Amino acid sequence: MLGRSSALVLPALVLLTGLFVLPLLLLAAIGVFPVRGTTIIWERPDLAPYLRYLADPFYRWVTLRTVGMAAAVTLACLALGFPYAYAFTRVRPVWQTALLVLVISPILTGTVVRSYGWLVILGRRGLVNDLLVGLGVIDVPIRLLFSMSGVVIALTQVMLPFMVLPIISGLARQNPSLYDAALGLGASRAQAIRHVVLPLSLPGILAGSVLVFVLAFASFTTPALVGGGNFIILPTLIYQQTQQSLDWGVLSAISFVLLGTSMIIVWAYSMLVQRLGLTWAER
């Protein structure tokens, strides 16, 4: 007989199993067993779709491009997010409210609306190019739209809250007297931030980096609109394959490569940051 705690967990477990586990198992079966129409042929398992994916240089290039895009967005969010979060913890509460509204405003707007806004901003006659030409930085408009640079810029704006909020949470739990003590012992502000604030912020940095990387790695709408039809990453590749070939075996293989690659990279990144954090804290 189930205990009271198990009985309380059972509805959520059934819901998660039905909505997540069973669809993943079905998707895995489609990649291993041939599909005829809407029927899975269970008698003849075949790993040809996965072998085709691994052997095709185009698929490998798309995978590496997706990883590079997600890594660039993560680094950009970290470079912008940590100073923002640090400033947030050092200002008065009234200014904290304004900064919080400013940073979460992107996620309060629809993804399609944000993406079309970037189409206007990054165009050849958009705000960025007009500003750079007006300031004399460039002579002719540069290509930002339908490129990797434009996609990284747009995704950085979308993903920035997911980096800032975990870092704010980590910074808020720190004892401010540690920073003041470092200054009192003769450290400069930069040294105090490097040797005291940053090591203690690593849990928040790690959490934000993992969130941003996973979300950017699986992002579809913004790369599809800002990058255009020729900008191919794993999510847009799945969409194009669905519209064109409808090869369920290859689609399943691509989907599981997307999931597996994301999990492996997140795990490796977590281990690396933890080791760096331990080394940094021991100095």
C-alpha atoms as one frame of an Amber mdcrd trajectory, in Angstrom:
protein
   0.000   0.000   0.000   1.345   3.395  -0.934   2.299   5.773   1.840   0.844
   9.244   2.099   3.941  10.878   0.570   3.984   8.450  -2.362   0.277   9.005
  -2.962   0.832  12.768  -3.146   3.654  12.366  -5.686   1.787   9.818  -7.835
  -0.437  12.285  -9.809   2.571  14.418 -10.785   4.540  11.288 -11.693   1.728
  10.017 -13.925   1.409  13.426 -15.582   5.144  13.728 -16.264   5.285  10.164
 -17.554   2.422  10.742 -19.960   3.606  14.127 -21.212   7.390  13.609 -21.331
   8.610  10.052 -20.854   6.187   8.249 -23.186   6.615  10.745 -26.078  10.406
  10.421 -25.775  10.158   6.633 -25.810   7.931   6.818 -28.891  10.366   9.174
 -30.591  13.226   6.804 -29.761  11.276   3.886 -31.238  10.652   5.828 -34.439
  14.406   6.292 -34.826  15.151   2.588 -34.394  12.190   0.874 -36.062  11.023
   1.684 -39.607   7.784   3.612 -40.039   5.322   2.793 -42.797   2.686   5.482
 -43.020   1.592   5.933 -39.421   2.548   2.386 -38.345   5.805   1.400 -36.628
   7.286  -1.887 -37.865   8.497  -3.420 -34.596  10.058  -6.555 -36.088  13.048
  -4.977 -37.850  15.169  -2.600 -35.721  17.499  -0.458 -37.795  20.094   2.107
 -36.690  20.576   3.451 -40.206  19.137   6.927 -39.404  21.678   7.462 -36.601
  24.527   6.110 -38.743  23.442   8.387 -41.583  23.492  11.364 -39.236  26.946
  10.550 -37.892  28.397   9.886 -41.351  27.020  13.008 -43.033  29.445  15.982
 -42.774  26.559  18.418 -43.233  24.844  17.180 -40.077  28.112  17.387 -38.139
  28.627  20.944 -39.364  25.112  21.933 -38.282  25.690  20.405 -34.843  28.953
  22.296 -34.353  27.341  25.505 -35.583  24.512  25.127 -33.086  26.977  24.511
 -30.258  29.009  27.557 -31.299  25.921  29.767 -31.432  24.763  28.664 -27.975
  28.261  29.145 -26.542  28.516  32.662 -28.023  25.142  33.624 -26.562  26.154
  32.220 -23.166  29.421  34.184 -23.106  27.680  37.387 -24.232  25.003  36.997
 -21.551  27.661  36.361 -18.911  29.721  39.391 -19.967  26.650  41.634 -19.798
  24.778  39.888 -17.015  27.366  39.787 -14.231  28.063  43.555 -14.164  24.317
  44.179 -14.346  23.615  41.790 -11.467  26.485  43.243  -9.426  25.163  46.776
  -9.929  21.677  45.538  -8.978  22.890  44.395  -5.541  24.692  47.692  -4.898
  21.890  50.207  -5.561  18.914  51.305  -3.479  15.724  49.202  -3.449  13.809
  51.734  -5.534  16.413  51.434  -8.287  16.453  47.657  -7.926  12.779  47.580
  -8.887  13.474  49.600 -12.024  16.459  47.418 -12.969  14.443  44.244 -12.376
  11.609  45.439 -14.615  14.135  46.409 -17.267  15.879  43.039 -17.299  12.736
  40.874 -17.298  10.887  42.980 -19.882  12.111  40.805 -22.810  10.377  37.711
 -21.418   7.148  39.681 -20.982   6.926  40.146 -24.747   6.009  37.478 -27.266
   8.901  35.742 -29.017   7.603  36.572 -32.486   7.119  40.238 -31.571  10.671
  40.466 -30.215  12.085  38.795 -33.300  10.298  41.130 -35.699  11.533  44.051
 -33.627  15.102  42.873 -34.210  14.373  42.617 -37.933  13.759  46.362 -37.898
  16.711  47.191 -35.635  19.329  45.060 -37.432  18.316  45.749 -41.038  20.590
  47.539 -43.493  18.555  50.696 -42.896  17.847  49.815 -39.292  18.631  51.633
 -36.080  22.069  50.060 -35.523  23.417  50.711 -39.024  21.982  54.236 -39.167
  23.594  55.015 -35.804  26.987  53.600 -36.793  26.945  55.433 -40.142  25.830
  58.661 -38.469  28.673  58.455 -35.942  31.183  57.779 -38.703  32.159  54.362
 -37.336  31.374  52.699 -40.682  30.976  54.085 -44.197  28.401  51.639 -45.519
  25.813  49.535 -43.669  27.109  46.193 -42.433  25.222  42.921 -42.664  23.730
  42.081 -39.288  20.431  40.590 -40.345  20.315  36.975 -41.603  23.723  36.234
 -40.087  25.235  34.558 -37.042  26.017  37.953 -35.499  22.409  39.091 -35.718
  21.099  35.843 -34.238  23.574  36.025 -31.339  22.602  39.654 -30.634  18.879
  38.877 -30.669  19.224  35.727 -28.569  21.438  37.534 -26.047  18.676  40.050
 -25.429  16.132  37.263 -25.043  18.275  35.066 -22.778  19.829  37.783 -20.600
  17.196  37.514 -17.805  17.988  33.816 -17.377  21.611  34.758 -16.679  21.001
  37.822 -14.542  18.416  36.403 -12.141  20.491  33.396 -10.909  23.555  35.627
 -10.488  21.486  38.144  -8.507  20.315  35.299  -6.295  23.919  34.201  -5.701
  25.154  37.729  -5.006  22.280  38.464  -2.636  23.299  35.538  -0.408  26.843
  36.829   0.012  27.873  38.606   3.187  28.744  42.206   2.190  31.263  42.375
   5.024  33.545  39.968   3.120  33.940  42.502   0.306  34.517  45.321   2.811
  37.041  43.183   4.680  39.000  42.579   1.475  39.131  46.329   0.859  40.191
  46.921   4.443  43.061  44.438   4.052  44.447  46.433   1.143  42.839  44.808
  -1.884  41.678  46.986  -4.729  38.054  46.868  -5.858  39.016  44.740  -8.867
  40.973  42.326  -6.658  38.110  42.093  -4.166  35.666  41.272  -6.943  38.032
  38.733  -8.505  39.082  36.906  -5.341  35.965  37.288  -3.181  32.827  38.122
  -5.155  33.420  35.984  -8.246  34.308  32.695  -6.458  31.279  33.039  -4.194
  29.114  33.787  -7.241  30.100  30.647  -9.166  26.903  28.705  -8.251  24.749
  31.481  -9.692  27.018  31.891 -12.723  26.909  28.157 -13.365  23.126  27.991
 -13.034  22.630  30.964 -15.347  25.113  29.642 -17.914  23.447  26.238 -18.021
  19.996  27.793 -18.430  21.119  30.145 -21.193  23.063  27.472 -23.065  20.216
  24.946 -23.046  17.597  27.519 -24.073  19.783  29.002 -26.824  20.806  25.555
 -28.070  17.162  24.548 -28.554  15.864  27.948 -29.673  13.886  27.982 -32.896
  11.765  31.108 -33.399  14.437  33.796 -33.070  17.065  32.025 -35.248  14.408
  31.215 -37.845  13.174  34.817 -38.137  16.360  36.806 -37.511  18.632  34.308
 -39.271  16.372  33.743 -42.260  15.800  30.586 -44.254  19.505  30.015 -44.971
  20.546  30.053 -41.306  20.602  26.364 -40.408  20.940  25.047 -36.858  19.546
  21.842 -35.355  16.056  23.175 -34.449  15.561  24.818 -37.861  16.965  21.702
 -39.546  14.303  19.594 -37.824  11.616  22.005 -39.049  12.910  21.968 -42.621
  13.179  18.182 -42.664   9.597  17.979 -41.397   8.374  20.241 -44.195  10.378
  18.592 -46.977  11.388  14.956 -46.606   9.283  13.820 -43.612  11.837  11.089
 -42.935  10.788  10.108 -39.418  13.913   8.057 -38.759  16.269  10.955 -39.526
  14.035  13.395 -37.652  14.166  11.160 -34.593  17.952  10.871 -34.875  18.365
  14.657 -35.163  16.055  15.217 -32.188  17.970  12.794 -29.988  21.293  14.231
 -31.106  19.933  17.648 -30.098  18.882  16.302 -26.701  21.977  14.176 -26.143
  24.460  16.831 -27.233  22.800  19.374 -24.972  22.959  17.033 -21.975  26.587
  16.062 -22.605  27.775  19.639 -23.064  25.878  20.848 -20.005  27.410  18.035
 -17.936  30.924  18.744 -19.230  30.480  22.480 -18.714  29.259  21.896 -15.156
  32.256  19.730 -14.324  34.665  22.274 -15.825  33.188  25.221 -13.946  33.146
  23.287 -10.684  36.826  22.374 -11.053  37.742  25.936 -11.985  35.734  27.155
  -9.028  37.570  24.893  -6.607  40.940  25.912  -8.048  39.989  29.572  -7.915
  38.723  29.334  -4.331  41.968  27.703  -3.166  44.115  30.566  -4.351
